[in-house]
Amino acid sequence: MTWRAGLLLAASAATLPAWPAPFVGVAVLTAAVLLLVALDWALAAPLRGLTATRAGDRAVRLGGTATVTLHLANASTRTLRAQVRDAWVPSAGARPDLPTGRVLTVAPGGAATLPVRLTPARRGDRPAVALTVRSLGPMRLAFRQRADHPATPPWTLRVLPRFDSRRHLPEKLAKLRVIDGVQVTRGRGHGTEFDTLREYVVGDDVRSIDWRASARRSDVLVRTWRPERDRRLVCVLDTGRTSAVRLGDEPRLDTAIDAALLLTALAARAGDRVDLLAADTAVRARVTGSGRPALLARLVDAVAPLQPALVETDFELIAGEVLRRERQRSLVVLFTALEAGALGEGLLPVLPRLAARHRVVLAATHDPVLAGLTTAPPTGPDDAYAAAAAWRALAERDRVRAALSRHGVTVVDAPADRLAPAVADTYLRLKSLGQL
């Protein structure tokens, strides 16, 4: 009801003196209240003179806190008394400094800033959903509110993976320096590329003696070798249905991403080229190894929005992409599940073509539920059936592992918290043996 309706009601009450006194009093009081409400609504600052913008963090690592500031500018000639609700998706973990319900006062021509602290609970893109501003009158009896004014300023916060396996990087880099021969140690690695000549010392392999150089120098000299550099490494992330299985508090895909980040950081420091491919029934992300100084940052940004898709992975597509893009012999690390159904029908038929050109490593994680079912004592028929099913699943995993090994595939099967260092150790071992 507008202020015009209040005036009409007051006029009708004044022109009907025959009404009983109580009814006349109620009518007059109602008219007075309506007049006050209409006046309060008329004095409320209009929202068409309000503009909203955002500024702040665009990315944050999962587990961290980002700050996005909302700026409200009041271009009207009236004081803005507003209740503001800045809504984000629930997983963004938004905590505004101005709680919903409190009144913000902005002078005519003035501006206000409202910081919002975000502690996301999930990896990926977390957008702002809606901004609602309610302009109150000076007596707080009425308000103006429109869903389309001010327009919600768009903002998306990208939540990056945690990269918990970063703590293993110093240890793996130390092993890499031993392999490269940077550190003087007995564990000096053997590669296939010639490095230098040096004098023979007791304990050196006599097969490394360079007899021609020794004859020229009248001393015994040995060749030293270093592992190959500028090798090719391809990390393939399976984003199909098996990547949605939760291992502890996170899906299998997050464990694979963490292991791929550690492997990328290690290989980049070793001077190798790293490419990444994420796919299920379609290619979801692709990163090439050009621009190595920023490779890890680009890879982190590319895998951040990846989410498991409840579809069967097309390994024919993955093999075709790898064979088409990687002409040089490479180390292909496939992060997937060691599941008989998915690999037996999808990967094994295309594996001979892939293994003929590249060195293939399959990285999978243990399912703690299966291990628990096989060790827990059964207390009833249901538990016995569950334990039998778990033993059957583990036996199928063993058969798939044996089939992969026959094709020359190296299988890394480790618990979720040990997958990243296990894959890194496999890479270092292959590099030290010159098998990349």
Order of alpha helices (4+ residues) and beta strands (2+ residues): alpha-alpha-beta-beta-beta-beta-beta-beta-beta-beta-beta-beta-alpha-beta-alpha-beta-beta-beta-beta-alpha-beta-beta-alpha-alpha-beta-alpha-beta-alpha-alpha-beta-alpha
